Amino acid sequence: MSNTRIVIALLLLLSGNHVKAQFNTVSFPGNRYKVTVENPTRTTNKAEATPESITSVNEKSVPDKVSLSSTDTKKKEQVARYLSVCYPLSHIKINSPYGYRKDPFTGKRKFHNGIDLHARSSKVFAMMQGRVFAVGQDKVSGKYVTIQHGGFTVSYCHLSQISVSQGQDVLSGDVVGITGNTGRSTGEHLHITCKYNGNSIDPFILISYVKRVRE
């Protein structure tokens, strides 16, 4: 299946009956906006989930501290959905999007397989519940953490610190590392890559999904 078909399928998959809002909270280069999730709350359900099922899985797991009437089913579902996802950083500003761009090292046109987010020694949060597929360090990605969410895998790269270990279960909002400038990087930022069933896709799709659920 081509990447284009995968992206179209995912957009259809993620366009269910979540809270609807126009996507205007994440900025691209030249625009400034910050999404504040300074204290993201973790969900309590440890079962893995994919974006298309995560709200239905977590609606059965609302923290005790949230006092809800047993008859207020709609409100309970909204709270559970909100807690099921998290932005990867407290403040979101996209410095470089997914796709072809001028390589900052060679100056040549090259495909950028992820998105770069502005960050300065920032905590990196798991966007959904899942399991740590790999942690490591190499010359390109620097220190990295890869988390599996069903058919999705999300990698957080150029970290200065790693806060999880391979095989560990994580929940949305768990800290997986601290941003840095390790590997092939011209300055501190968070590079995120995403694959669906082994094929590279635009991580912006997942950030868009988080926004739709949270708003």
ChimeraX attribute file (.defattr): number of C-alpha atoms within 10 A of each C-alpha:
attribute: neighborCount
match mode: 1-to-1
recipient: residues
	/A:1	6
	/A:2	8
	/A:3	13
	/A:4	10
	/A:5	10
	/A:6	16
	/A:7	16
	/A:8	11
	/A:9	11
	/A:10	17
	/A:11	15
	/A:12	11
	/A:13	12
	/A:14	19
	/A:15	13
	/A:16	11
	/A:17	8
	/A:18	16
	/A:19	14
	/A:20	13
	/A:21	11
	/A:22	9
	/A:23	13
	/A:24	9
	/A:25	14
	/A:26	18
	/A:27	17
	/A:28	15
	/A:29	12
	/A:30	8
	/A:31	10
	/A:32	12
	/A:33	14
	/A:34	13
	/A:35	15
	/A:36	12
	/A:37	15
	/A:38	10
	/A:39	8
	/A:40	19
	/A:41	17
	/A:42	19
	/A:43	24
	/A:44	17
	/A:45	19
	/A:46	16
	/A:47	15
	/A:48	18
	/A:49	23
	/A:50	16
	/A:51	20
	/A:52	15
	/A:53	13
	/A:54	19
	/A:55	22
	/A:56	14
	/A:57	18
	/A:58	24
	/A:59	20
	/A:60	13
	/A:61	19
	/A:62	20
	/A:63	15
	/A:64	7
	/A:65	6
	/A:66	9
	/A:67	9
	/A:68	13
	/A:69	9
	/A:70	8
	/A:71	8
	/A:72	9
	/A:73	11
	/A:74	9
	/A:75	13
	/A:76	20
	/A:77	18
	/A:78	18
	/A:79	20
	/A:80	24
	/A:81	25
	/A:82	22
	/A:83	26
	/A:84	32
	/A:85	31
	/A:86	27
	/A:87	25
	/A:88	27
	/A:89	27
	/A:90	18
	/A:91	18
	/A:92	22
	/A:93	21
	/A:94	24
	/A:95	18
	/A:96	16
	/A:97	18
	/A:98	18
	/A:99	13
	/A:100	11
	/A:101	14
	/A:102	12
	/A:103	12
	/A:104	11
	/A:105	9
	/A:106	8
	/A:107	9
	/A:108	10
	/A:109	11
	/A:110	13
	/A:111	12
	/A:112	17
	/A:113	19
	/A:114	24
	/A:115	20
	/A:116	20
	/A:117	24
	/A:118	19
	/A:119	24
	/A:120	14
	/A:121	16
	/A:122	19
	/A:123	19
	/A:124	24
	/A:125	23
	/A:126	27
	/A:127	24
	/A:128	30
	/A:129	31
	/A:130	24
	/A:131	24
	/A:132	23
	/A:133	18
	/A:134	16
	/A:135	19
	/A:136	14
	/A:137	15
	/A:138	13
	/A:139	11
	/A:140	13
	/A:141	21
	/A:142	20
	/A:143	24
	/A:144	26
	/A:145	28
	/A:146	22
	/A:147	27
	/A:148	25
	/A:149	23
	/A:150	16
	/A:151	12
	/A:152	20
	/A:153	21
	/A:154	23
	/A:155	22
	/A:156	28
	/A:157	32
	/A:158	28
	/A:159	28
	/A:160	18
	/A:161	18
	/A:162	18
	/A:163	13
	/A:164	17
	/A:165	15
	/A:166	14
	/A:167	14
	/A:168	12
	/A:169	18
	/A:170	27
	/A:171	25
	/A:172	24
	/A:173	25
	/A:174	23
	/A:175	19
	/A:176	24
	/A:177	23
	/A:178	23
	/A:179	28
	/A:180	23
	/A:181	21
	/A:182	23
	/A:183	18
	/A:184	14
	/A:185	19
	/A:186	10
	/A:187	13
	/A:188	19
	/A:189	24
	/A:190	30
	/A:191	26
	/A:192	24
	/A:193	22
	/A:194	25
	/A:195	18
	/A:196	19
	/A:197	12
	/A:198	10
	/A:199	13
	/A:200	18
	/A:201	23
	/A:202	21
	/A:203	20
	/A:204	18
	/A:205	15
	/A:206	22
	/A:207	18
	/A:208	19
	/A:209	20
	/A:210	21
	/A:211	24
	/A:212	20
	/A:213	23
	/A:214	20
	/A:215	14
